[in-house]
Every structure is written in C-alpha cells, then in structure tokens.
Amino acid sequence: MIVLRGELILNLRTVFPSGPDANPSPIESPLELAPIVFTKQAATPPLMTKKKPPPQLPKVALLFLTRGPMPLESIWRDFLGVDSNYTPLENVATTAAWQKYFSIYVHTAPGFKYPPESIFAPFTVKDPVQAQWGDHSIIDAERKLIKAALEEPLNSYFVLLSETHVPLYSASATYLHFATAEHSRIHACGNSSEADRNRRMTYRMVDEMKLVNSDITDDTWRKSSQWFGLIRSHARLVAEESIVDTAFKQYCYILPNTEEVGAYTRFCVSDEHYIPTMLAINNRENECKCDGHVTRVVWTGNFMHPKSFGKAEATADILRHELRGEEECQQGKVLESIADKVLRKIDQLAEDAGEVSDDDNEGSKEEAEEEAKEVNISDLNGAELINYVMKSENVVVMLASCPLFARKIEKEAEGEWRELLKTVLKPTK
C-alpha cells in the first residue's frame, strides 16, 4: 500500500500494472504529481473542538420619517456613541459598534441627499414618495421604511421617529427595553363605551370605507399616535396588507371648508387611524400595549401642532418631569443605571456560548455539557439570551406608559438640548 501525502491510499497494482498484457496509461488524477510516501499508518488528525457561532442579538430598527435635513444629528451621534469625525460613507465596509443593536432607515423628500459626513447618508430608502401631512402618502412613506427594515432578519422591533425627535434614555437602556418587548406600542385597543368612542374619534370614519371593507366599523375604528413601536409580525402586516389600506387611501383625507376659514368638510388622517384600525380588524389588539406612547408629545393650544421645545425649555426639570415623567416611570432610572453592565454581560455570554462537537474530546465535552446544564446558553437564541440575563439580574423594563423619545425639539435649540441630554445619553459599551 502507498499513501499520497498521508491522505489517499492506492493499490500499487492499480497505479503500476504489470504482466505481459499490461498497457499502462497516464494517470489522469490531479494527484498524479503528488509525492509518494510509504508509511505504516496514516497520521491521526488532532482532536478539534468546534464552537457554534455566537447567537445573533435582535436589533431595534429606528425609522426616521423626515422632510430631509436632520438638525438634531449631533444628539443622535451622542446616543449611538458615534465620534464627530466618523463618516459612515467612508467606512461602508466597517460595522460600527451601534449597528450590533440598532438599524437606521431614513425616508426623505424625493431628490434630497444627506452630505457624505452625515451618519444618515448611507441609510436612506430607495424611491421615496412625496409625503404630505394629512394625506395617505404618509402611510406610503412609513410602509417604505418598514419594508426596507424587514429585509434585515435581525430587526425585531420597529420605532417610527422624525427629524425633531430626541432620545430620552441611553442607547443601552433603550435597546434592552425594545429588544425584550413582546407587544407593539400603538393604541389598537378599544371598547364600546361612549368615552372610548370619543377617544377613538369614530366621527372621523367615512361611511364609504365600508363599501371597500365591511370590517371597518365603529367597533373596529381606532385612534393612536402616529409615532408607533411595532413588533415584527405587526410590521409585516403593515407591509403586506392592502384591503384596509385601499379604503383609507380612497376616503381618508383632509378637505378644507371653502366657506369657513380654519374649518374642514372632512378631517381624517390616515397616520393616526390606519395602522391601529388594521391591527384591530386582524384581531391583533391583544398584542398591543395601549396605555402609553413611545414618544412624548405635548399637546397644548393648537390641536393641529404639538408644543415645541426650544432653548428656554432645555432644563433638567422639563426633561425629568414633563418629558420622561419620572414620577410614573421610575423603572426608567433603574434600567438606565444598570443597562451598560447588563449589555456587557449579554455580549460576553454571547461570545462564550458554544458547543463541543468532537465526541473524542471527552474532557472538553463534559465541561461544555456542565455549563449548558446550568444555563443552557448554547441553546439560546439572541432574544432568549437577553431575557435570561435580564431575569438573572432582576432587571425590570419600563412600563408601556413610559415614553422613550420626545418631540418636537426646535432645530435652533440643538446645542442646548445636546448639553442637557449628554447627562443620560451614554454610548453602548
């Protein structure tokens, strides 16, 4: 017997035939020029220990519905821990640290482009629509964002934001809150009481909608803030649904009264009604938290536009009480105080998670089995790993009534609000 490089054993008679009838022909094997090494026994390959790839953590998709410019970009850089000199378009091949936890998608006005130094430049969606306030085109733009975000399989939660939004908590606390969320944050709930019917503004519903979809009724009509938080299954519904969407596209719009200034013949805004109504019609209201909002919006005076926060409002008192609502949302401060530590532990366990696959390496296999028996780390996916660590650390996420973002921050007050928010916007570790 011979061995070619210790790997292929051939019979000498096959390679070199002999005898009077032998008619040897050239060897056509690619190994024909390999050196022939005579050996008694092929070398035994070393025992190998293989590990599974670390579990991939779920991501939170930040969906920015904008007119174009992002006047508060410096605040979002602080939130994500992005250096002021970092230019994403020059680092396309490099994954930034924040991209392990968050994804960004931006819808702008058609034709608008961010400068190359903007962190939002690489993340604009293709073929944006001309979105107009009070028109169903707002839903078309939101759907563009959602469809783009659904292409990333790790995105598990989808949060709609605008160019006037700011985060109210650190990236670590925000991530842990949404990464463990099992419900959407949108008011798809309802009951038949008169008070709830008034809250849902059933008087905005147009009877013609029933001709398109008979499921659109006073009982299924819903009213919510435009600024939603959606679990992945709900985001997929928004992306794929068409029947309820058609009814809203045709009949839900704003029509000014030409005979009376400031009055309207029809006032129906799809961005406040379409998604929650569609979820209710699809019997998903029990999968929603309806006792609060993702975004703090303060409505005073003009019902058309919320209160703006300028330089004078950039105070610790307004941040703590009017925006974060710390009296009711005490869990927010607790989560924020330990979020970095918890996230570091999650990352470490994700890297350490592994499984020995070589049956002959008994010692290592036994150690791995003992570790798996204690915490089952090797069997956990990313979401389960986060929940495991949160539970082991006795971490309680914020109530659904607690906002994690606020709007409407004036662009002229960017500097003042940035300095104020630096006290809470710690980068992920």
Steps between C-alpha positions, in 0.01 A plus 500: 500500500608862443377825636490822303581772751354277771148550363428272201578124514538332164582144392837479332363266237238751405750777447781293353350196315742220411504183293509421132159656426565816689436817305556780745345835427573838655336572833232762457456576869598853610710324763725334242793726582458469875798345676456137598565440867522149640361476851367237730198703616345831411548770761203548730364855467506702821179514699315822425256696709239685302279777627174624368501855370386733779125565503406811307324760708173650376517857371280804550415675172489880526277628218543871432216661305646838402471789260873471448745682728578355844565808715542293817759261357760580766261370767454174310876468464530530877225243545669247271850576627619619158804724496448842341774422248349168391373504142295189420528532123877475539462193723235301313692175541536554874219416739469760773445384857143633513400293196509189715192629680328751270418542133424839343266573208418849375222617268558846356334718242574374147831632372642592838847372585687523828857628495753215503609579857148441634441175688166477318650518150532121441156413637246682281236276344472465124227669296351723772149637451386859525340480844260775599350565843137391529528282191519121470841546342633512858402131532667429165823651636473305826446182302817573300693519826345183640562298185864607493542407867337159452781405263724472806391174672647608834273804529244404763353837597415798281477855638377796294682829561536843338767764454377679815528193724757454774566192716423531870714209624838349424543271202555201732177560693304570182631185334427271795148638529408434136705184451290326767165653394233249404227754419464790262469849645197628310138557602327218317277432803142614535164444665142601434469768771409851392817637657717260302310567178575869547866422568515291184331787309257273321339811351802522266410169335342536155210270412637438151787304658257221581436452129866407459529298820197415711727433799558874539233593754453713809609198702827445314592864440809596699697815583866510601806717490681493169827416676472127548709211622423172321602140553621325186177309426303826509755675281462220247122548502542870424736416215271240342141611575306664216122487549470731801775712347293548183202625700713754684681611185168574329300656779721612789630850430469864602262728307491867606168680514519768232231706671654514848862573578660233722207261459495166320238314305691180562775439752641147492873438540623155406816519710290507818241240399614257231753278682308461829172439312666243274647319802160496673330359189766226494431420869844616615391752762590259783858512372517876562570712806248782496568689822777726381708627209851434374543875444410780738300759310356792693179641358410849613304771323485432125375144452670484161854528631660386827704715733855577390797491735758769444801638682300622800349153552837321505499455877547198726158560653319481165705198394429307819138593561333616180677269256627193685225510763731354764232499769303236309797343320742425780610177331665715233760637739566152642540343156725783389726457803583135422438474124866528399599228743220269387579552133868423558401175670273409209780564252744291703264206532421520129871473420553218750201296383622190322458130456771234483435279199794252510386182677859395574584808701326376813645749746396809305166346415422434864588857594278638227213274604536610861485866399204439271323313781529804727378771262436334161687787340595301192132433425381859532441733210579870534161606637492212749851587616397860570195387695711251696750765607227754577329246723821390670586863575143573619466775240152645452434688177302821491122499499325536166379841618858630510621690192851436371511790253366854481414752234478782389847643565579821310805486276628831639518338844718206393801617704306556820316169478817315411673625815197411711464150355870419531427419863296196391612410148783262574633294208455125506801314642 
